[in-house]
Amino acid sequence: MYINTLFSVLPDYIKPSVIKTGNRNNKWKYGYNKEHDVIVISKTGKIGEIYEIQNLKIALPLIESSYKRDNKKELQYWEQLEIPKEITRIKNLFDWNKYPDIFKEKWYDYIDEEFKRREDGFSFYNNGIPTYMTGTHYMYLQWSKIDIGAPDFRESNRLFFIFWEACKADHRCYGMSYLKNRRSGFSFMSSAELVNQATISSDSRFGILSKSGADAKTMFTDKVVPISINYPFFFKPIQDGMDRPKTELAYRIPASKFTRRKLDNSDAPEELDGLDTTIDWKNTGDNSYDGEKLKLLVHDESGKWLRPDNILNNWRVTKTCLRLGSRIIGKCMMGSTSNALDKGGDNFKKLYYNSDVTKRNANRQTSSGLYSLFIPMEWSYEGFIDTHGLPVFYSPEKPIKGIDGNEIEIGVIEHWQNEVDGLKSDSDGLNEYYRQFPRTEQHAFRDEAKQSLFNLTKIYEQIDYNNDLRHTNNLTRGNFQWENGVQDTRVVFYPNKTGRFLISWIPPYYLQNHVILKNGGKYPGNEHIGAFGCDSYDISGTVDGHGSKGALHGLTKFTMDDAPSNTFFLQYISRPQTAEIFFEDVLMALIFYGMPMLAENNKPRLLYYLKRRGYRGYSINRPDKTYSKLSATEREIGGIPNSSQDVIQAHAAAIETYIEDHIGLFEYGYGTMYFQETLEDWAKFNINARTNHDASISSGLAIMACNKNKYIPTYKKEIINIPLAFKKYNNKGTTSKIIE
């Protein structure tokens, strides 16, 4: 059964009685409602269903009446509403003014209704269900001409436009960062929105950017201009310049002036001259549109900006074009598939995750100001959408008629999996397919296999397996604390959604806090079961306020005890306010599990902290040297340096071996490594820039700690013939002679 993670309906998010009272008095105002933490996209004062899309709660308008194509449920679907031939013959306002009043009177109601649908949205019965679409979506479906003629209705596009309407309504938001699939229709939808907004705006500027100036120009000439030209006369402003401009589309009189009063006015339209709205495009660059005021900026293919152009730098510039002081006056509609990370994908990935609506600053805005949206490929993959615009997830018992007129005999998920299976032997081809048609965000940001030090195929097999909700449930987040707050007693683990530790296994009670007292010192009692690796830091604060995070990983050995074998059971990647908090976190984890730790001794404060607290026995000496060869500091606190090339190579080899032996798909099933952040860090690990990979450093040291016998130095025995200076004699005959 397919699990829908794209959106959900929240029937009880706001009490029905509260909604009913507000509806009775038309009190639900368009925009962000702070009291209920919901974005109202209704312009009627009434709300109905509340959707949650990518953690954004959106109140839709109350559906009071819906268009019905047919009384039969199966024949209820969207199709472009019939456009009267008399209307299509009228090309502009000048033509309209030539008609007699009796003719105009016939079409006033029709034109008024279209303006109302454009503003408030439209509802229709779809397979027996009243379905709401925003006014922008209606304009796209009813009045926008694309390469195939009229666009198809798709549920994924309906959700896209609902999310976009929420971005427009929310005064805290600069727009959307849309992580998309190939051929999802974003370029046409964003072009339609450009024309829709521009034709009802005055004294406004609208812009287009893409991965290159040529791409931006193509979008303008092949999408924006044709949509504008094919608008009906009552939506189409009078246009300056050429019918099909190449660089700028200029409207002299916005369509917002074409009210019924104006349509009935016989005054010459030139009297309204002086209003100005334009749509144009710019060449790709960090400073494109710098210093200009924009009402809408469409950022197409923003995940494909190649060096020296940088989407992050450009967004810092163009963001200022959408505000006056603290007031947001324009929006950005950004969307793209992702290139490989070193080909523009990494910057877009940072921008996308900086747009997470659950992570806001003190101004209640995301770090980027945008809101991120990801729609999995199965919702919009060509050839697997039925006549109602709904995706066919699984193979049907009987063929289903598709929106393109063809029959659908196989489900989109099975088809996608067949494609994936066929590319298993082609790592780069597989990762490119994942990026083009992702089912998860991790798929969308896959990197090229040739750029990775480790086996990306196995790493991504494990990541995909973990993405199944059944397996992520194996993880628990929380913190360790001293029992009753008394240090050096017993450590207890407490689950906490905001905790710094993520664990997949807790030892049985009899193995917890197993400490051995020996020669006046404390030693771990479960060293035979597993060990930890740690990448520490010494300084609490940094100049830029960021700095590397402290990382700790726990790994079991092959064991016959009551513990999983060869399994990472703990991940800690955090930077608390002070280094001492980190040191205490590490110490409590070591004591709770009763296992030792191999840490880098280039940053020795953690190791001195353990020694001072009486836990020197928990710090493993570097395994690649005998005790007699250790330096004085290494004998004192233990640990291993990260500067030696031998250690660096051994560390990388340890991770590589573990991945080959325990990660991904095997004959018996999948590996048991559930920590996605560590897997993703392995995927992009750069041995020449190790400081950027806290999780890889820590996990690699844990592997080395559990296999330290492999690094014990061995000495070759050499047999040397030593002459003893004894002479040999030949005793034949009567006289002995020395043998030379």
Salt bridges, closest charged atoms under 4 A:
GLU35 OE2 - HIS36 NE2 3.88
GLU52 OE2 - LYS57 NZ 3.02
GLU64 OE2 - LYS46 NZ 3.27
GLU79 OE2 - ARG69 NE 2.96
GLU86 OE2 - LYS106 NZ 3.69
GLU105 OE2 - ARG260 NH2 3.28
ASP109 OD1 - ARG260 NH1 3.59
ASP112 OD2 - ARG260 NH1 3.58
GLU113 OE2 - ARG117 NE 3.40
GLU114 OE2 - ARG117 NH1 3.02
GLU119 OE2 - LYS43 NZ 3.57
ASP120 OD2 - LYS116 NZ 3.82
GLU155 OE2 - ARG158 NH2 2.92
GLU165 OE2 - LYS43 NZ 3.97
GLU165 OE1 - LYS168 NZ 3.36
ASP170 OD2 - ARG172 NH2 2.76
GLU193 OE2 - LYS168 NZ 2.95
ASP215 OD1 - LYS211 NZ 3.30
ASP240 OD1 - ARG252 NH1 3.49
ASP273 OD1 - ARG252 NE 3.45
ASP280 OD2 - ARG205 NH2 2.34
GLU292 OE1 - ARG205 NH1 2.12
GLU292 OE2 - LYS282 NZ 3.50
GLU301 OE1 - LYS304 NZ 3.36
ASP346 OD2 - LYS350 NZ 3.61
GLU378 OE1 - ARG439 NE 3.19
GLU382 OE2 - ARG154 NH2 3.23
GLU419 OE2 - HIS415 NE2 3.86
GLU432 OE1 - ARG435 NH2 2.43
GLU448 OE2 - LYS343 NZ 3.07
ASP464 OD1 - HIS443 NE2 2.74
ASP464 OD2 - ARG446 NH2 2.95
ASP468 OD2 - ARG470 NH2 3.07
ASP488 OD1 - ARG613 NH2 3.00
GLU527 OE2 - LYS708 NZ 3.07
ASP535 OD1 - LYS603 NZ 3.10
ASP561 OD1 - HIS528 NE2 3.52
GLU580 OE2 - ARG605 NH2 2.21
GLU584 OE1 - ARG613 NH1 2.70
ASP585 OD2 - ARG500 NE 2.74
GLU600 OE1 - LYS603 NZ 3.63
ASP624 OD1 - ARG622 NE 2.81
GLU634 OE2 - ARG622 NH1 3.04
ASP681 OD1 - HIS693 ND1 3.16
